[in-house]
Amino acid sequence: RVVAGDAVPEPYRALLVHERDMTSTLERFHASEIYIKALSSERRDGEYFREVVLHRGSDDGPVEFGANCVNLNLFTPEARWMILQEKVPLGRILRDHAIAHTICVQNFLRVQPDDLICRALKLGAPASLFGRQAVLCDSTGQRLSQVVEILPTI
């Protein structure tokens, strides 16, 4: 369900209601580097679709479920290779490769997780979670990625 940013409770609001990348936001909050594990992925016509779980490097705990569509044609070969390795979050790839971008949050979400998300985030009983839908654009306004990011219970 779409909710207003001011309806997102803390600490989710501090983690979601901004126009920064989630990788650096989650790394600061958890005081740990973040890495990804891909649950599924598919390449089609220059686009790369994937569902991933972001994990804390310190203890392997899940910190986000993400589903995104990346326009591979807009990345350098090296950055594209990093994306396809499915280990480094997109936010860190953008930072490490100095790829100028903007993040436009389209919606904040209250989500009733399905079985896939519950397993991915290691949730016991399903409870409402919070997330956001955003578009990342390059410096010319072209869409680098469209993403849905859902946080576990904190």
N, C-alpha and C positions, 0 to 999 in steps of 0.2 A: 504494500500500500504506500502511495506517495504521501509524505508528511512534510510540513514546513520545517526549515532548519531550526527554528526556535522551539519546535516540539520534540526535537531529539534530545534525550536526557544526557547528562554528564555520566561517565566520561566520554561517551560516544560523540557528543557534540564537539568536544575539543579535537577528537580524532577525525571527524568527518566534515564538519561545517567550515570549510576553507577552500581555497583554490591552489593548494600545494599538492605535490605528489604524496601518495600514501606511503611509499617506501621510506622516505626520510622521516615522515611523521611517526610511523610505527617504530622505526629504529630508535628515535629519541625517546618515545614513550616506554618502550621495553628495555632500553639501554643495552641493545644487542643488535648485531648485524642480522639482516633478514635474508633468507634464501627461499627459493620456490621448489615445489614438487608439482609436476604436471599430472593432472588426473586424466585429461584427454586433450588431444590437439588434432588439427586438420588444416591443411593448406589447400587453397582454392583461388585461382585467378589473382595471384599476387597478394592475397590476404591470408592471414594466419589466425585461426580461431583456437582458443585454448581455455580450459578450465584449470585453475591452479589453486594450491594452498600455499600461502606464505607462512614460513616458520621462523621462529627465533633460533639463531645459531647457538645461543647459550644453552638451551635445553630441549630443542626440537619442538617446542610447543607451537600449535597453530595460532596465528594472529590475524589471518584474513582468508576468506574464500574469494577468489576473483574469476570472472569470466570476461575475456576481452577478444576483440577483433583488431589485429594489428595490420596496418598497410605496409607490408615489407618493402614495397617499391620506394618508399621515402627514406629508407635507412641505408647507410653505407654498407658495403659488404661485411666489414668487421662487426658492426653493430647488429646486422641481420644474423650473422653467424652466432653471436652471443644470445640473441633472442631465441633462435632455434635450438640452442643447447638446453634450454628449459631448466636453468639453474639460478640465474641472476634475475632479480625483479626488473621490470621495464624501467621503473623510476631510476634505479642505479645505472642502467645502461644509458639512459638519456643524460644523466649527470656526468658519468665517466667519459662519454663521447662528446661532451659539450654540445648537445643537440638542443638548440633554443626551442622552447615550446611554451604553450599556455595550456591551462587546465580550466575547462568550463564545466562546472557541475550543473547537470540538468535537473536532477531530482535527488531528494533524500528519501530513504526507504525504510519502512518497518516491514520486516519479512518474517513469515512463518516458515522455518526451514523445512525442506523435504529431507528424505532419507540420505540422499547424496551429501547435502550440506552438513547434516548432523554427523555423519561418519567422518567427513573431511575435517570438521572442526572439533571432533571428539566430544560431542555434546551428549549428555545423558538423555534427559527428556527434552523434547523440542520446546523451546521458549522463543518469544519474539526477539528477533535480532534487528540490528540497525545497519544500514549501508547507504551507498550512494551510487548514482549513475553519472558518468562524466565522459567528456570528449577531450582528448589531448590533440592539440593542433601544432603544426610547425610554425615557423616565423612567417610563412606566406599564407597561413590560414588553412592549409590542407590537413585533413584528419590523419594523424599518426595512429591513433588508437581510440576505440570506444570501449568503455569498461564498466562493469558492475562490480562493486567491492562490498563485501558483507563481513562484518566483524563478529567474532564469537562473543559469548557472554563474558563480561569483564568483572 
